Amino acid sequence: MLANDNVAYEHSAVPFAPTHFVELSVYAATRRTSRQIYPLEPCQPLRCRHIRAVQAAHDWCDRDEDTRSQCGGDFAMRKHHLNAKLFDNYRDGPVAANDATDALAFVTVFDDVVQDHPRVVYVFRHVTNGTRMEQREFLRDDLVRRFGEQPLAAYLQPATLARLFARRRPRAPQRHARPTSMPATPPPPS
């Protein structure tokens, strides 16, 4: 349950589907409307990178009968949808929420036919207050390195949220000195 009678909920999975994936929404009881908050388009960099890796694996697994049988399961039976955006992933633990900061967070594990299965933390702010919702994603290991091992709800405290959503300043372009042996202007054509 979130502020203002809003509820965060996870969509149900389709039984016997070739993949099962996380979808989260927020239901506003007073307006009787629902808004999907995960996954969002355009996708965040970690999710996009995983989608590309899954698509490459799907392409390989669907090349011919030999590769389909090597990949097994739904590939071998030609029942896989081959939509990399619908890759296997699951929520790891409960959704954390903080009414005071209007924020929520959860951890998902990216899975599927690729070898890398990262734990990714998604943090959202301005979830119910009517302003533009913001989202950030982080590898769980990176957050632990930055803030230490702590419960998910700790990332929703005001000071930590401010650090997580701080805009990084773009690096100023480096000015390279012109070599002294090179003329400042090209010579006139002869």
Backbone hydrogen bonds in HBPLUS format (Angstrom, degrees):
<---DONOR---> <-ACCEPTOR-->    atom                        ^
c    i                          cat <-CA-CA->   ^        H-A-AA   ^      H-
h    n   atom  resd res      DA  || num        DHA   H-A  angle D-A-AA Bond
n    s   type  num  typ     dist DA aas  dist angle  dist       angle   num
A0002-LEU N   A0006-ASN O   2.61 MM   4  4.91 171.7  1.61 156.1 153.0     1
A0006-ASN N   A0003-ALA O   3.17 MM   3  5.83 145.0  2.30 117.2 125.1     2
A0029-ALA N   A0005-ASP O   3.37 MM  24  5.82 159.6  2.42 139.1 141.6     3
A0007-VAL N   A0027-TYR O   2.89 MM  20  5.11 153.3  1.96 141.1 150.1     4
A0027-TYR N   A0007-VAL O   2.72 MM  20  5.11 165.2  1.74 152.9 155.4     5
A0009-TYR N   A0025-SER O   2.89 MM  16  5.55 161.6  1.92 154.5 159.5     6
A0025-SER N   A0009-TYR O   2.93 MM  16  5.55 161.3  1.96 161.3 167.5     7
A0011-HIS N   A0023-GLU O   2.87 MM  12  5.49 164.7  1.89 154.0 159.2     8
A0017-ALA N   A0014-VAL O   3.39 MM   3  5.74 151.4  2.48 133.1 128.9     9
A0089-ASN N   A0020-HIS O   3.04 MM  69  6.51 157.0  2.09 149.4 152.4    10
A0024-LEU N   A0038-TYR O   2.88 MM  14  5.02 152.0  1.96 134.6 143.7    11
A0037-ILE N   A0024-LEU O   2.85 MM  13  5.75 157.6  1.90 138.1 145.8    12
A0038-TYR N   A0024-LEU O   3.19 MM  14  5.02 154.0  2.26 143.6 138.1    13
A0026-VAL N   A0035-ARG O   2.85 MM   9  5.36 154.6  1.92 142.8 149.0    14
A0035-ARG N   A0026-VAL O   2.93 MM   9  5.36 153.5  2.00 141.9 150.3    15
A0028-ALA N   A0033-THR O   2.79 MM   5  5.40 164.9  1.81 166.7 171.3    16
A0032-ARG N   A0028-ALA O   2.70 MM   4  5.57 123.3  2.01 146.0 164.0    17
A0033-THR N   A0028-ALA O   3.29 MM   5  5.40 149.1  2.40 136.6 141.5    18
A0048-CYS N   A0044-GLN O   2.91 MM   4  6.08 165.8  1.93 162.8 167.6    19
A0049-ARG N   A0045-PRO O   2.92 MM   4  6.04 160.8  1.96 148.9 153.8    20
A0050-HIS N   A0046-LEU O   3.05 MM   4  6.29 155.6  2.11 145.0 151.5    21
A0051-ILE N   A0047-ARG O   2.89 MM   4  6.15 156.8  1.94 152.2 159.0    22
A0052-ARG N   A0048-CYS O   2.98 MM   4  6.29 158.1  2.03 151.2 156.3    23
A0053-ALA N   A0049-ARG O   3.09 MM   4  6.38 154.8  2.15 144.8 151.5    24
A0054-VAL N   A0050-HIS O   2.85 MM   4  6.10 160.2  1.88 154.4 159.9    25
A0055-GLN N   A0051-ILE O   2.81 MM   4  6.00 158.6  1.86 150.4 156.8    26
A0056-ALA N   A0052-ARG O   3.01 MM   4  6.22 157.1  2.07 145.2 150.7    27
A0057-ALA N   A0053-ALA O   3.06 MM   4  6.33 154.5  2.12 143.8 150.7    28
A0058-HIS N   A0054-VAL O   2.77 MM   4  6.06 158.8  1.81 154.0 160.5    29
A0059-ASP N   A0055-GLN O   2.83 MM   4  6.04 161.1  1.86 151.4 156.5    30
A0060-TRP N   A0056-ALA O   3.03 MM   4  6.26 155.7  2.09 143.0 149.4    31
A0061-CYS N   A0057-ALA O   2.84 MM   4  6.06 165.1  1.86 153.6 158.0    32
A0062-ASP N   A0058-HIS O   2.94 MM   4  6.04 133.3  2.17 146.0 157.3    33
A0063-ARG N   A0060-TRP O   3.27 MM   3  5.41 164.7  2.30 114.2 113.6    34
A0068-ARG N   A0064-ASP O   2.99 MM   4  6.20 157.4  2.04 154.2 161.5    35
A0069-SER N   A0065-GLU O   2.96 MM   4  6.14 158.3  2.01 147.4 152.5    36
A0070-GLN N   A0066-ASP O   2.96 MM   4  6.22 149.2  2.05 145.1 154.3    37
A0071-CYS N   A0067-THR O   2.94 MM   4  6.14 153.0  2.02 147.3 153.6    38
A0072-GLY N   A0068-ARG O   2.92 MM   4  6.10 135.5  2.12 138.9 151.8    39
A0075-PHE N   A0072-GLY O   3.07 MM   3  5.61 128.9  2.34 149.1 145.6    40
A0076-ALA N   A0072-GLY O   3.21 MM   4  4.81 158.8  2.26 103.9 109.0    41
A0077-MET N   A0073-GLY O   3.20 MM   4  6.55 150.6  2.29 146.0 154.7    42
A0079-LYS N   A0074-ASP O   2.76 MM   5  4.86 158.8  1.81 150.8 153.9    43
A0078-ARG N   A0075-PHE O   3.05 MM   3  4.94 158.7  2.10 102.4 108.8    44
A0086-LEU N   A0083-ASN O   2.98 MM   3  5.66 156.0  2.04 119.4 126.7    45
A0111-ASP N   A0088-ASP O   2.82 MM  23  5.02 150.1  1.91 153.4 148.6    46
A0090-TYR N   A0109-VAL O   3.18 MM  19  5.46 148.3  2.28 136.6 144.4    47
A0109-VAL N   A0090-TYR O   2.79 MM  19  5.46 158.1  1.83 156.1 162.4    48
A0092-ASP N   A0107-VAL O   2.75 MM  15  5.31 168.2  1.76 140.4 143.6    49
A0096-ALA N   A0105-ALA O   2.82 MM   9  5.20 161.0  1.86 158.9 162.4    50
A0105-ALA N   A0096-ALA O   2.84 MM   9  5.20 150.9  1.92 144.9 150.9    51
A0098-ASN N   A0103-ALA O   2.89 MM   5  5.38 152.0  1.97 159.4 157.2    52
A0102-ASP N   A0098-ASN O   2.91 MM   4  5.78 111.4  2.39 136.9 155.2    53
A0103-ALA N   A0098-ASN O   3.14 MM   5  5.38 159.5  2.18 144.7 149.1    54
A0102-ASP N   A0099-ASP O   3.21 MM   3  4.75 145.7  2.34  90.7 100.8    55
A0126-HIS N   A0102-ASP O   2.93 MM  24  5.33 120.2  2.30 137.9 155.0    56
A0127-VAL N   A0102-ASP O   3.19 MM  25  5.75 169.7  2.20 141.8 144.8    57
A0104-LEU N   A0124-PHE O   3.02 MM  20  5.33 150.4  2.11 134.9 142.7    58
A0124-PHE N   A0104-LEU O   2.80 MM  20  5.33 164.4  1.83 169.4 171.8    59
A0106-PHE N   A0122-TYR O   3.05 MM  16  5.55 148.1  2.15 147.4 157.1    60
A0122-TYR N   A0106-PHE O   2.90 MM  16  5.55 168.1  1.91 168.6 172.5    61
A0108-THR N   A0120-VAL O   2.86 MM  12  5.38 162.6  1.89 154.6 159.2    62
A0120-VAL N   A0108-THR O   2.79 MM  12  5.38 171.8  1.80 169.3 169.1    63
A0110-PHE N   A0118-PRO O   3.01 MM   8  5.60 158.4  2.05 166.1 165.5    64
A0140-ARG N   A0119-ARG O   2.88 MM  21  5.57 173.9  1.88 152.4 150.7    65
A0121-VAL N   A0138-PHE O   2.73 MM  17  5.19 166.5  1.74 165.2 165.9    66
A0138-PHE N   A0121-VAL O   2.91 MM  17  5.19 146.9  2.02 145.0 154.9    67
A0123-VAL N   A0136-ARG O   2.94 MM  13  5.34 163.9  1.97 153.6 158.4    68
A0136-ARG N   A0123-VAL O   2.91 MM  13  5.34 148.3  2.01 152.1 161.0    69
A0125-ARG N   A0134-GLU O   3.04 MM   9  5.44 152.5  2.12 141.9 148.3    70
A0134-GLU N   A0125-ARG O   3.04 MM   9  5.44 162.8  2.07 149.3 154.4    71
A0142-ASP N   A0139-LEU O   3.01 MM   3  5.27 124.2  2.33 103.7 117.8    72
A0143-LEU N   A0139-LEU O   3.21 MM   4  6.63 154.7  2.27 155.0 161.8    73
A0144-VAL N   A0140-ARG O   3.05 MM   4  6.36 158.7  2.10 153.6 159.6    74
A0145-ARG N   A0141-ASP O   3.01 MM   4  6.25 153.8  2.08 143.5 150.5    75
A0146-ARG N   A0142-ASP O   3.00 MM   4  6.25 152.4  2.08 145.2 152.5    76
A0147-PHE N   A0143-LEU O   2.81 MM   4  5.86 167.1  1.83 158.6 161.5    77
A0148-GLY N   A0144-VAL O   2.71 MM   4  4.45 138.4  1.88 126.5 132.9    78
A0154-ALA N   A0151-PRO O   3.01 MM   3  5.62 149.6  2.10 116.0 124.4    79
A0155-TYR N   A0152-LEU O   3.12 MM   3  5.80 150.1  2.22 117.1 124.0    80
A0156-LEU N   A0153-ALA O   3.04 MM   3  5.39 157.8  2.09 109.9 117.1    81
A0157-GLN N   A0154-ALA O   3.38 MM   3  5.68 166.3  2.40 112.2 112.5    82
A0161-LEU N   A0157-GLN O   2.86 MM   4  5.97 168.7  1.87 169.6 173.5    83
A0162-ALA N   A0158-PRO O   2.98 MM   4  6.14 159.1  2.02 149.4 154.9    84
A0163-ARG N   A0159-ALA O   3.19 MM   4  6.49 151.2  2.28 140.8 147.7    85
A0164-LEU N   A0160-THR O   2.87 MM   4  6.17 157.3  1.93 153.2 160.2    86
A0165-PHE N   A0161-LEU O   2.92 MM   4  6.07 151.5  2.00 154.7 160.9    87
A0166-ALA N   A0163-ARG O   3.45 MM   3  5.15 161.1  2.49  95.2 100.5    88
A0182-MET N   A0179-PRO O   3.22 MM   3  5.62 161.4  2.25 110.9 116.6    89
